[in-house]
């Protein structure tokens, strides 16, 4: 494909984006932009979701050089005219349900798609981490990066090594229970269902002992109290590090004991913090080999520590 030929890409909603030439000016949702940046793509603008604020969430923007990439806003602050003002030739989003472009109001998404070819790639339940990674790699190739014969995918070798390390660490820490969650306030917490998150499911496939919340409402999360979270007896807690999450306070040292007033959590939080190691987790992990390698290495390191004799 040359820049002069007609361009097209079938996204994970079943929509075919078309353009008269290969798009060069790309606007993308933060998670998608972070993934494609790792492949070598640049952007004329990025945007957040309804959970984001006036500045981009550093926790989920990966290696993006945010000082050099215009942030167009998020939620109701993301104005259609601001997106169109940067003259995009392609808009890239993610989709959790295979229908809607996440981060965009449906009416706004429809309006933008009338002006700009739009691609939405699936990252929700039913998509493996490998499949998600391959879809972003396919889009990167379609946009002209890494398309040459024998071209190496950035981070592929590191991902292979990290995968092997994670399997070995999970085997050594076979009794370690790992729970993923997103704090919701002093009285409630969202517990992640591992099967609904590609990265958590990948950990389980590597042998990590992921804790499954009780059955109930909520496809991705089980919302409950901190006491119920503590009752699951995890050894490691992967805690949502995004800006919209209520950041838990690390357990205090004996010299400076914590209190419910100080931490903003009650007895359930205290019980959980006393028994488990808290580590940051990004539920919107960039979909690239580089990001996945770092994630696997991070979890492997924690498991190796828990497996060491005390």
N, C-alpha and C positions, 0 to 999 in steps of 0.2 A: 504494500500500500504506500502510495506517495501522498504528499500533502495536497496534491491537486485532485485526487480521486474522491468520489463520494464516500462518506464515512457513515458507519452504522454500528450499533451495539445493542444487543438484546439484554435487557436487565432482568432482575429477579421478580419483577411484577408481571413479566411477560410483555413489557412495553419496549418497542424498538425506537431508540433514539437515532436520529439521522441528521447529517449536516453535509453541506456541499464540499467541505474539506475537513481534514483531521482537526479537531478543536485544539487550540493553543491557549486560549484564555479560559481558565477553569475556576469555578467557584465550588466549594465543597463544605459539607458538614465537617466539624472538627475531627471526629473519629476517622471519617473517610479520608480527609486531607492528610492526617498524620500517617495513615497507611500508605497512601500514594506518594507522599514525600519521601518515605523510606525507599521507594522504588526509583526515585529520581525526578518526580513531577513537581512543578512549581504552580503557584496559584495567584490569582488576582484578587481573591477574597475568600474568607471562611466565615461560617456562621455557627451559632450554638443551638441548643434545644430550649424548650420552654422551662427547663430547670436551671438554665444558665443566666448569668447576669450581664452587666455592662462591660465586663472584660472577659476574655476567653479563659476557660477553665484549664489551668496549667496541668492539672492532674491527668487530663485525657487528651492532651494535644501532642503527646509524643515528642518528636524531635523538631517539630515545626518552629521556624524562626519567627516567633510571634511579633517581634519588633519590626519585621520587614513584610509581613503579610497582613493586609487590611482585615480587621475584624468588623463585620457588617452588622453584628447584633445578634439577638436571640429572642425567641418568643414574640411577644407583641411589639418589642422594640426593633425587630427585623422588618424593615420596610422594603416593599417590592421595588420602589423606585431607587433605593440605595443599591440593591443587587444589580438592577439593570444599568445603573450609572457606571459600573466598572466594565461594561460591555462584555459580559461572559459569552463564551461560545459553547459552554457545557456546564451543567450543574450536576454535582454528584452528591447523593444522599445515601442513607442506609434505610432499610425497612425491617421491622420486626414481624409484621403480619403478612408480608408479601403483597400488600395493597397500598399502604400509605408511606409517603416519604417522611421519615421521622424528623422532628424538629421544625416542620413547616405546618402551619394551619392548612387544612385541606383546600380551602378556597384560595389561599395564597399560592399553594403548590400548583393548583390548576392554572392560575393566572401566569405564574412564572413559566410553566411548561408550554404555554401558548407562545412565549417569546424565546425560550431557551431550551434546547434539547436537554432532557433530564434522564439521568441514570440513577436507579436505587438498587443497592445490593443487599441481599438478605443476611442478617446477622442474628436472627432470633432462633427460637427453639426449632429443632429439626435440621439445623445447619451445623455440621462438624467444623471444628477449628481448621482442619485441613481444607475443607471445601470452601470456607469463607476466604481463607488465604489465597486459594487458587483463583477465586473469582476476582479478587482485587488485582492479582498478578495478570489475569487476562485483560482487565480494563487498562492496566498500565501498558501492556503490550499494544493494545488497540490505540493508545494515545502516543505510541512511538517510543516508549522507553523499554529497554531490555528485550527488543524484538529480534535482534540478530541471532543467527544460527550459533548455538553453543553459548549464548549469553548467560552469564551467571546471575542468579537471583540474589540480590543483596541479603546477606544474613542466612542463606540456606545452610552453609557449613556450620555456622554457629548454632542454628536450630537443631541440627542433627546431634551435635555434641551435647547440647542442653537436654534434649530428649533422653539420651542415654544416661546422663547424670541423674535426671529426675526419676527414671525407672529404678536405678540403683538405690537412690535415696529413699524412695517409697518402699522398696523391698526391705531396707534396713530399719525403716520406721513403720513397720507393718501394723503396729498397734496404735499409731498416732491418729487421732480423730481430728478432722479438719472441717470447720464450719465457716461458711461465707455469709456475711450479713451486711446490712446497711442500717446504721442507727437512725431512728426516726424521732427521738426525743427522750425525755427522762422516763417515760412509762412504756414506750413501745419500740420495737425493732423489727426490721424486715429480714427474714431468714431466706436465703437464696435456695431455690430448688436446683440441685446440680444438673439435672437433666435438661433444664431450660436455658442454660448458659454454656455456650460452646467452649469457653476456656475452662470452666469447672468440670464439664463432662470430659474434656481432654485430660485433666488431672486424674479423674477416676480411671480413665483408660490406661493411664500410666501406672496405676496401682495405688494412687493416693487414697486414703481412707476418708472419703467425703461423707459428711453427716447429712442425712436426708431429714428435713423437717417433717412433722406429722402431716398426714393427708388433710386437705381442707381447701377452702377457696383460695384463689390466687394461683395463676399459672406459673409465674416467675418467682413470686415471693410468698412466704407465709408470714403475715403480720401478727405479732404476738408480743408478750411482755418479756422483759429481761429475765425474769425468773424462769420462764419456760426455755429461754435460750440457755441459761446456765444449767438447767436440768438435762440438757442433751450432752453435757460433760465433754465438751471439745478440749483438745490439748492446744490446738492452734486455731485462731480466728482470723480469717481474711476479712478485713473491714474496709468498706467502701471509702475511698479516699477522695471522691469527687467533691467539688465545692458545695453541692446541694445537700450532701449528707451532714448529719449532725456529728461532728468529729468526737469520738470518745476520748476521754482523758486517760492517759497512761496511768497504770497503778502507781501510787505514791510510794516513796521510799519509807522505811521505818522511821527515819528522822523527821519525816513530814507526812504523817498519816493522812490518807484521803478521808473525806466525809461526803455523804450524799449531797450536802449543800455545795461543797467544793467541786465535785465532779459533775453535778447536774443529774446524776443517776442514783437510784436507790439500792436496796439490798441485792436485787438480782444482778445489777451491773457489778456490784462489789464482788459477788460470788464468782461471776464469770471472769472478771479481771484478776482475781486471786489465783485461778487455776490455769488460765490459758495465756498463751503468747499471742499478742495482737500484732498483725503485720498489715501494711496497706495493700488494698486490692482495688484495681480499676475495672469495674464492670463494662466499661466501654474501651477495652483494650484495642489499640490500633491493629488492624488486620494485616500484619506484615511479618515475615520471618524474623526480622530484627526484634520487633516488639515481643513476639511469642518466645523467642530465645531468652530474652531478658526475664520474662515472666516465669518460664520454666526454671531458669537458674535461681531466681529469687525464692521460689517455693522449695527447690531442691536444697538450697542452703539452710532454710529453716528446718526442713526435715532431718538434714544431717546433724544439726545441733540437737534436736530432740532425741535422736537415736544414740547420742553419745552417753556412755555410762556416767551417772552422777557421782 
